[in-house]
Amino acid sequence: MIVTLLRLAGLFGLLSMLAFGGGAGVIPDMQRAAVDKYQWMTASEFLDMFAISRAAPGPGSLIVVLIGLKAAGLAGAAVSFVAMFAPSCVAVHAVARTWHNAAQSRWRPMLEQALAPIAVGLTFASGLALMRGTEHGWLPWTVTAIATLLFSLTEINPILLLLGGAAAMLLMG
């Protein structure tokens, strides 16, 4: 149990510091560690936990609590929560102070432009990792591709896209 708690602390402490643009950017690494490396759960269980964490109020990265709970019970949930949020909170506080003090500096706009594509790329990687864990077949892939294009290129409400995808899956089998 101690080994599992240390693994949870190390995994989520590191991912906490890599989560540029939010926790969605590190979902592939969470999935790889929880499912493939440590085998705390199956890919299907991970997807279920991901869905629950997105439906529940609060940050989506609360999935770490569910992973910790599955891996090591309540102690695992607590360790995962602290490891995911404490390091990044301390870092954000320090960076925010520096960022505020550098409001008129020349490097700040360049850094903002440099970090934006990294956050977008990590978010797309999360989507791809989650797609790999779902059922495979031409229909789910087609629905996912169409929804992604519509989401990227239009102003359609994401809830409507989810409902449309669900309806298409129900109608087509």
KATABEL-V731149 format. One line per field, one symbol per residue. psi: psi as a letter, one per 30 degrees, with the letter a starting at -180 (. if undefined). A space follows every 50 residues. Layout:
psi = ???
This chain:
psi = eeeeeeeeeeefeeeeffikglfffgeeeeeeeeeeefhflleeeeeeee eeeefklakfgffeeeeeeeegaeeeeeeeeeeeeeeeeeeeeeeeeeee fgeglffeeeeeeefefeeeeeeeeeeeeeefflkkleeeeeeeeeeeee eeflgkkeeeeeeeeeeeeeef.
